């Protein structure tokens, strides 16, 4: 007999975030997997990809094609959401507090510990070379908690636990 895991019932992991993609899909971490709820069809499925520990942060590309899922052990999974396939893995050195794609989908900002790293998105490149580090900002006195991109993807507003915000 061959069983395929379709739905996962349970409470979302307390430390994770939920994101909405294309105004129709609600994605939320449930333990070491990601649950996808189609808000139009009222259907929930669980991605077949799983992490080695609980997923704490997720981010979706602006076009809804790619998903980043980062677990408690700082391991990141780069997933093609439409095909439900794992494309690449990367491990960060510090605990990730925030992650977000730029509005044009070309860059990914990762708040790891007291650092902000800007990565070139593998989806934006013509050849597939996973995760190219573009720049690191390390002038923060406390952990990064949140950030947001400007609409033109040129600026990043970063918030830290020491109650400061920087552009």
Rosetta blueprint (number, residue, H / E / L):
1 X L
2 X L
3 X L
4 X L
5 X L
6 X L
7 X L
8 X L
9 X L
10 X L
11 X L
12 X L
13 X L
14 X L
15 X L
16 X L
17 X L
18 X E
19 X E
20 X E
21 X E
22 X L
23 X L
24 X L
25 X E
26 X E
27 X E
28 X E
29 X E
30 X E
31 X L
32 X L
33 X E
34 X E
35 X E
36 X E
37 X E
38 X E
39 X L
40 X L
41 X L
42 X L
43 X E
44 X E
45 X E
46 X E
47 X L
48 X L
49 X L
50 X L
51 X L
52 X L
53 X L
54 X L
55 X E
56 X E
57 X E
58 X E
59 X E
60 X E
61 X L
62 X L
63 X L
64 X L
65 X L
66 X E
67 X E
68 X E
69 X E
70 X E
71 X E
72 X L
73 X L
74 X L
75 X E
76 X E
77 X E
78 X E
79 X E
80 X E
81 X L
82 X L
83 X L
84 X L
85 X E
86 X E
87 X E
88 X E
89 X E
90 X E
91 X E
92 X L
93 X L
94 X L
95 X L
96 X E
97 X E
98 X E
99 X E
100 X E
101 X E
102 X L
103 X L
104 X L
105 X L
106 X L
107 X E
108 X E
109 X E
110 X E
111 X E
112 X E
113 X L
114 X L
115 X E
116 X E
117 X E
118 X E
119 X E
120 X E
121 X L
122 X H
123 X H
124 X H
125 X L
126 X L
127 X L
128 X L
129 X L
130 X L
131 X L
132 X E
133 X E
134 X E
135 X E
136 X E
137 X E
138 X L
139 X L
140 X L
141 X L
142 X L
143 X L
144 X E
145 X E
146 X E
147 X E
148 X E
149 X E
150 X L
151 X L
152 X L
153 X L
154 X L
155 X L
156 X E
157 X E
158 X E
159 X E
160 X E
161 X L
162 X L
163 X L
164 X L
165 X E
166 X E
167 X L
